[in-house]
Amino acid sequence: MGTSTSRRMDDSDSRSRSDDSSDQDSDLATILQYLIRSGQVHIISSDRDDSEDEFVAAASPPRMMDLRPNTKELDKSEVSLVTQQACGLVHSSGHERPNSIAAMINAREIGMFGRSSFTRGDCCKITNNYIPNKMKTVATYHSKAFCGTYSKDGNYFLSACQDRNLRLYHTTEGKFELFRTIQAQDVGWSVLDTAFSPDGNYIVYSSWSECLHLCRLYGDSENQDALPLCPEERRFCIFSLVFSSDGREILGGANDGFLYVYDRECNQRALRIEGHDDDVNTVAFADSTSQILYSGGDDGLCKVWDRRTLSELNPKPVGVLAGHMDGVTYIDPRGDGRHLISNCKDQSIKLWDVRVFSGTSGQKNTRKAVADQTWDYRWQKVPKKLSNLKKNLEGDTSVMTYRGHCVLQTPVRCHFSPEFTTGQRYIYTGCAAGRVVIYDVLTGKVHSVLSGHRACV
C-alpha cells in the first residue's frame, strides 16, 4: 500500500551485498514481498480458469445489491428501536406525531404537543428530509487526496494528499478557506491517516515510517515531534490512528498485525499488542471513556479490547466479531459503547452489537473465507462471487448487512450520520465508482447516491 524511501532501499541493497547467498535470497524475497504489498509490483495472472472468478467492472456501480434486504435480526434489535426514537419515527410518549413537516408545525402552533416544543426526535425527523444532494468543488490538488478529517468542533478540516502536504482549512460559518499548509516529514508513499487532538491544538499523522508525527495547529510547521513506535518490522506503517478522549494516548493499527499505544506524557510507546494475523487497517475507541477499543484487519475479523486489561504478554481481546469474508477496511463506533459498523473488501458494511460475540465456528469460517480469496482489491476487479452473495457465513453474528457500494483500491471508510441532525438514521460510505453511497440503517436499502468524483472516494 505504500513505498519505501530510497534510503531504505539503498540500505537493504548494501546489506544484501554483504550477506551470503542464502541471506541474499531471503532479503530479495522480503523486498519483493514488500514491493508487491505496496503496489509497486503487480503480478498479473496466470493461466488459471477464471470462470469461477468472473470479474465485474471496477469503475462502475455494483450490478447486484440488496433490493429486499433481510432485516429480520435488525427489526428485533435494540439499535433499531433506539434509532427510530432518535430520528422521530417512534416517541417514548406514545403519542402519534404528524408525518409531514407542515402538519408538525401546525400541530405545534395549536398546542398538540403540549407545552413542549419540538423534541430532538422531531427535529431529526424534519432534517432527515434534507439529506445533502448537491456538491461544489472547494479544493483541487494535482495528486490524490488520501484522507480528510474534521476537527471535533467542525471549525477545521484537514486533508492529506500524496504530494506530501497537509492542508488546514477554516470551515466556520459555511467557509472553506485554506489557512495553512504543512509539509509532512518522512513520507514514503503517502500520508495514511490523520487525527485532531481532543483539545484541537494538535494534529498527528502517519505514513510508511517507524514514527508518528505530531505538530501544533498553530505555530511553526517545521517544528514537528517524531513519536517513535520502535517496531520490529523494517518496513512499517500505521494505517489507522486515533487519540484517546483525554488526548494522552494515541492508538494505532499497523501493517505488522499489532496495535500500538503511544503515551504522550511519558513520550514513549506504552504498549505493542499482537492483534491480528495480517494488517490492522482500522482502530477506534468505542466511546468517550477510551476504555474499550475496536480493531479490524485483513484477517477479516473485528476485535474488541479492554484498555484496562491490555497486556503484551497475554494479548486477549474481550471478544471477536466474525462474519465478513475478506479484510476489514474501516470501523466506525456508534458512540453508545454497544454498536459499530465495519466496511470490508467483501463489498459490504456490517452493523454489530458488541454484546453478541462470535463463537469459534464463526471465526473459523471467516478465516477460511479470507484464505480462499485469490484476488487483490488494490488493482483487480471485484470477483463476481463476492458481488452476488446470497447469504451470510455460518456463525455470522452481525445485526445487519448493507450492500451497494464498491470497496477497491484503498481502505474505503464508512460512518454513521450525525446524531444531532439525523439521529444516526443513515450510514454513508465512499465507493470505488466515484460515489458516496447513503444507506438507511433501518431498511438496509440505499437511500441515495451522491455523484461528482471521477475516481475512488
Secondary structure, 3 states (H helix, E strand, C coil): CCCCCHHHHHHHHHHHHHCCHHHHHHHHHHHHHHHHHHCCCCCCCCCCCCCCCCECCCCCCCCCCCCCCCCHHHHCCHHHHHHHHHCCCCCCCCCCCCCCHHHHHHHHHCCCCCCCCCCHHHHHHHHCCCCCCCCCCCCCCCCCEEEEEECCCCCEEEEEECCCEEEEEECHHHCCEEEEEEECCCCCCCCCEEEECCCCCEEEEECCCCEEEEEECCCCCCCCEEEECCCCCCCCCEEEEEECCCCCEEEEEECCCEEEEEECCCCEEEEEEECCCCCEEEEEECCCCCCEEEEEECCCCEEEEEHHHCCCCCCCCCEEECCCCCCEEEEEECCCCCEEEEEECCCEEEEEECCCCCCHHHHHHHHHHHHCCCCCCCCCCCEHHHHCCCCCCCCCCCCEEECCCCCCCCCCCEEECCHHHHCCCEEEEECCCCEEEEEECCCCCEEEEEECCCCCC
